Amino acid sequence: MCAGGLPSGNTTHARDVVRAASEMIKTVNDKSILDNELIQFEVRIGVHTGPVVAGIVGNKKWQYDIWGDTVNIASRLESTSEMDKVNLSESTYLLIKDEFACEYRGEIDVKNHGSLKMYFLTG
């Protein structure tokens, strides 16, 4: 899991996360080519933008974690994505559409959330 704009909010969080996601896909694909084109690892990524609850959990071993509807939707976007693709929610798409090329996928049913408009990052 990756989150942008934490612990302090910023205006570039969506762009930063989409760039990180794109680099992750590129790194996995570049490594596959170096290893005689045998795919060692495949990745699919879901990115959603919205509010989260963040904090420290645990009594003996502290851990910083985030949770909430935004995290759940991002997970659903990942699970409905395709291999080597970054699947974006409409809320993320609206924040990054002027800087990144995207392709509309249509509305996809998401468990506990109905139909959501989704986009693939294409460039």
C-alpha positions in Angstrom: 0.0 0.0 0.0 1.1 3.5 -0.8 -0.4 6.8 0.3 0.3 10.4 -0.8 -0.3 13.5 1.1 0.4 11.9 4.5 1.0 12.9 7.3 0.8 16.4 6.0 -1.6 17.2 3.1 -0.3 18.7 -0.1 -1.6 19.6 -3.5 0.5 17.1 -5.5 -0.6 13.8 -3.7 -2.5 12.3 -6.6 0.2 13.2 -9.2 2.9 11.8 -6.8 1.1 8.5 -6.3 0.4 8.1 -10.0 4.0 8.7 -10.9 5.1 6.2 -8.2 2.6 3.6 -9.6 3.9 4.2 -13.2 7.5 3.7 -12.0 6.6 0.5 -10.2 5.1 -1.0 -13.4 8.1 0.2 -15.4 10.6 -1.3 -12.9 8.8 -4.7 -12.9 8.7 -4.8 -16.7 12.3 -3.7 -17.1 13.5 -6.4 -14.7 11.5 -9.0 -16.6 13.3 -8.1 -19.9 16.7 -8.3 -18.1 15.9 -11.8 -16.9 15.6 -13.3 -20.4 12.0 -12.1 -20.8 10.8 -14.5 -18.1 8.2 -12.7 -16.0 9.4 -13.0 -12.4 6.7 -10.8 -10.9 3.5 -9.2 -12.2 1.8 -6.2 -10.7 -1.6 -4.5 -10.9 -2.2 -1.2 -9.1 -5.4 0.6 -8.0 -5.3 4.3 -7.1 -8.2 6.2 -5.4 -8.2 9.7 -3.9 -10.2 10.6 -0.8 -10.0 11.0 3.0 -8.5 8.4 5.2 -8.1 7.9 8.9 -4.5 7.5 9.9 -2.8 6.7 13.2 -0.7 4.5 15.4 -2.0 1.1 16.2 -0.7 -1.5 18.6 0.4 -1.7 22.2 3.7 -3.5 22.2 4.8 -2.9 18.6 3.6 0.4 17.2 2.6 0.7 13.6 1.4 3.7 11.5 -1.6 2.6 9.5 -4.4 4.1 7.4 -7.9 2.8 6.9 -11.4 3.8 5.7 -13.5 3.8 2.6 -10.8 5.3 0.4 -8.4 2.5 1.3 -11.1 -0.1 0.6 -12.0 1.4 -2.8 -8.3 1.5 -3.8 -8.1 -2.2 -2.9 -11.1 -2.9 -5.1 -9.5 -0.9 -8.0 -6.4 -3.0 -7.7 -8.4 -6.3 -7.7 -10.4 -5.2 -10.8 -7.3 -4.0 -12.7 -5.4 -5.9 -15.3 -1.8 -7.1 -15.0 0.8 -4.3 -15.6 -1.9 -1.6 -15.5 -2.6 1.3 -13.2 -6.4 1.5 -12.6 -7.6 4.9 -11.5 -10.8 6.0 -9.9 -12.7 9.0 -11.3 -11.7 11.1 -8.3 -8.0 10.5 -9.1 -8.5 10.8 -12.8 -10.0 14.3 -12.4 -6.9 15.5 -10.5 -4.3 14.1 -13.0 -6.0 14.1 -16.4 -4.2 17.2 -17.6 -0.8 15.7 -17.0 -1.2 12.0 -17.7 -2.8 10.1 -20.6 -5.6 7.9 -19.5 -8.2 5.6 -21.2 -11.7 5.4 -19.9 -12.6 1.8 -19.0 -16.3 2.3 -18.2 -18.3 1.7 -15.1 -17.3 -1.4 -13.2 -19.2 -3.0 -10.3 -17.3 -2.8 -7.1 -18.2 -4.9 -4.0 -20.1 -2.8 -1.5 -19.8 0.4 -3.7 -21.9 -0.2 -6.8 -20.6 0.9 -10.2 -17.6 3.2 -10.3 -16.1 4.9 -13.3 -12.5 3.7 -13.9 -9.6 4.7 -16.1 -6.3 3.0 -17.1 -3.2 5.1 -17.0 -1.8 4.9 -20.5 1.1 7.3 -20.4 
